[in-house]
Amino acid sequence: MQAVTHLPRRRKAHTTLLPLLITLALIALLVIAFNVWGGQAPAARPIPAVGEELPINLPMPRAQFKATVIATPPVIASPSTLPLEHKSLSPATLDEMPIAADQIVAQINGAILTTHDLQVIVDADRAIATLLNSPINTAPTVALERLVNGELVRQAAQKTNFTLDPSMIAQSLQAFLVANQSSTAALEAALAEVSLTRTDFDAYFANLLLVDRFSRLQSQQFGLSGVAYLQKLQQDAHISFGTAATPLLTQSTSTLAPFMPQTAPAVDAAQPVSMSVRPLTAEPVAAMNDAVRGTNIGDYAPLFTLPLATTSSTPSNTLPLTLEGLAGQPTVLSFWTSWCPYCLRQTPILVAAAAEAGAAGIHFVGVNVREEQATVQSYMTTHAMNYPIGLDSDGQIATTYGVTGFPTTYFLDAQGRIIARHVGALTAEKLTEYLQQITIPN
């Protein structure tokens, strides 16, 4: 069974939401390599030097052929000077949207990405694999990251009015088919086999070319590696994950792990997420300081020290928030922002649970990412948040924890080991399930 191929289809495509990142290096030669923007947490992957090939992998063998590059002159703009209108949607607005909640994968700077957009990437990958008689070695989480990262680059390109000539796009596709001893008829047959329309595939292919060309120009202009440029876009963006992304990202704490659509089990969003948990054993809390740390299930969580957000009721001499200070009790560690609609939706659920958590010996801790203290204080007061909030003002702790969107919540046992990671809004029922997992039986 295939992991993403059972996603509900929504053929009413959003013109501003196209899939992503297959590298088609268009210089004298067009090199097609089915690569994706790597999905490891930034700290886990070395960043290539300026000028190196972008880490963008696709599921097809490399094929080289000559192609003419025709593009409108690009307007080069710094990633940090691309202001986008961040539209924060309230939970009520989410409920009233014409798109069903279970079909929303993510919101990127106010733009909605749907299960249809994700399905196009998966189907296109399968069609290309059929066309080239080459097995796919990818995963739904990677397809999701390509979708999100592609939208980030597409939005940046749109801000500079960067476009590619339609004739070049058509020529590039034809050259690809010729280089791989294939034809338009064979492509059509492969698309029909996966029920993907030619319109969707053409948009997919055109977006790959645009994203690759624009990101290369930008990274070269500013002396950044491809990964560093993409990370900059991610840091400056408002990314929140919807209901449809939760089962894809919650199953493992390895951010965007390698993917294989042919063999990955189907995920039913209506069913509880099955977590693989390392058996718990009684260990001294002191062992935390010497432990090898990571963000996978069973790993000891990375250490951190953060200043606490203060309110009128907070003592002025409050000590910093540290992971060591939470040792000895299970902990719910939630990364959030005030602009994330799904964070807003889960806030009252966390507040209600935290009020009862003391008796059960469970810490609730929030980490606000990249927002001013005044903004955080206002949010805390408005929502009567009754648990400590750390200020990750530069986003470094979120990066260390592999957080790519919000909300992201980690569940730690009393020894500081990661028992579960949930991406997207928590429900009261799901939160209860996780709390049971991190509470060690007497």
Secondary structure as UniProt FT lines:
FT   TURN            5..6
FT   TURN            15..16
FT   STRAND          23..26
FT   STRAND          29..37
FT   HELIX           42..44
FT   TURN            50..51
FT   STRAND          56..66
FT   HELIX           79..81
FT   HELIX           91..96
FT   HELIX           101..103
FT   STRAND          104..108
FT   TURN            109..110
FT   STRAND          111..114
FT   HELIX           115..132
FT   HELIX           140..159
FT   TURN            160..161
FT   HELIX           166..179
FT   TURN            180..181
FT   HELIX           184..193
FT   TURN            194..195
FT   HELIX           198..221
FT   TURN            222..223
FT   HELIX           226..236
FT   STRAND          239..241
FT   HELIX           243..245
FT   HELIX           246..250
FT   TURN            255..256
FT   TURN            261..263
FT   TURN            269..270
FT   HELIX           285..290
FT   TURN            297..298
FT   STRAND          305..306
FT   TURN            312..313
FT   TURN            316..317
FT   STRAND          321..322
FT   HELIX           324..326
FT   TURN            327..328
FT   STRAND          331..336
FT   HELIX           341..360
FT   STRAND          363..369
FT   HELIX           373..382
FT   TURN            383..384
FT   STRAND          389..392
FT   TURN            393..394
FT   HELIX           396..400
FT   TURN            401..402
FT   STRAND          408..412
FT   TURN            414..415
FT   STRAND          417..423
FT   HELIX           428..438
//
